[in-house]
Structures are given as structure tokens and as C-alpha cells.
Amino acid sequence: MIRRVLAVAALTTLALATVPAVAQAAPRCLAGYMCNSQYFSDSARTNLVGVKTEHCNGEVSMWGRVTGYLNWAAYPCT
């Protein structure tokens, strides 16, 4: 009984530690670029649920939530 409880606890901990790292795996924004990450609720990317914009001056603006379904783009700063 104790082994079963420990096994479930270990699997739960592993799952919770792995999912957030995968969900936030957007590419890194390099200096001299403005980057935009759009997060969607599903793989078809039909429902936008969050956006993260990294501006040329270093400011970061975000709204919504981060998921594993994203479109990412980088634009050179002028």
C-alpha cells in the first residue's frame, strides 16, 4: 500500500515538473529584435488565449495564459 502511494506521488511530481517546462518552450528573443509569442488553446490554433511581446527597449508585456501551442515571430528593431 505504501509503495503504491509513493509511486503515485512520484509520477504526479514528475508530470507537474515536466508540463510547465514544455508549455513555456518559446524560442529566445535576441537583442536587437522585437519578439511576439501568441498562445492558443489547441493544436489547430483557433482560439487565442494569451500573448507575450518582448519590445525593442527590453519591456515585456503579457496577457492571458501560456500553453504549449504557440506561434512565434521576431522582427528586427529599427
N, C-alpha and C positions, 0 to 999 in steps of 0.2 A: 504494500500500500504506500509506504513512504517513498519507495523507488519510483512509483508511478507519479506521485505528486511532484517529486524533484524533476522527473523527465518533462512533465508538462510545464513546470516553471522555467526550465532551461530553454525549451522550444519557444515559449512565449517571449522570453527575454531576447532570444536570437532574432525572432521575427520583428519585434519592435525596434531593435537596434539596426536592422537591415533596411526596413522600408523607408524611414526618413532620409537616409543617405542616398537611396536610389531616386526618391522623389525630387531631390534638390540637385540633381546632377546636370545643371545647366553649364554650358561652356563658360570659361573665364573671360571677363571683359578686359582687354588690354588697354594700356594707357594710350591716349590719342583717339579713342573710339567711344561712341555712344552705343550702348547695347540695350536691346529690348527683348524681354522674355515674356511670352504670352502662355498662360497655363490654361488647359482645357480639362473638362470633366471626364472625357473618354478618348479612346484612340482615334475616333473619327474626327476629332477636333471641331465639334459642332457647337459646344457650349463653353464660352469663355468664362472662367471662374476667377482669374487673377492675372495681374500684370506687374512686372518689375522692370523699371527703367533706370539704367546707370548713365547719368548725364556726363557730358564732357568735363564739367567742373568738379566732378567727384561726388556730387549729390546722388542719392539713391531714393527713388520714390516707388512705393509699392501699394497695392490694394488687392483685396481678395485672398485667395489661398493658393498654396503651391501644390502641384500634383506632378505626376510623372509624365504627363502628356503635354509637351510644350513645343512652341515654335520660337526659335531664337534667331536674332539678326543683329549685326554690328555695322555701324556706319561711321566712316572717318569724320573726325571733328575738323571744322574749318577755321 
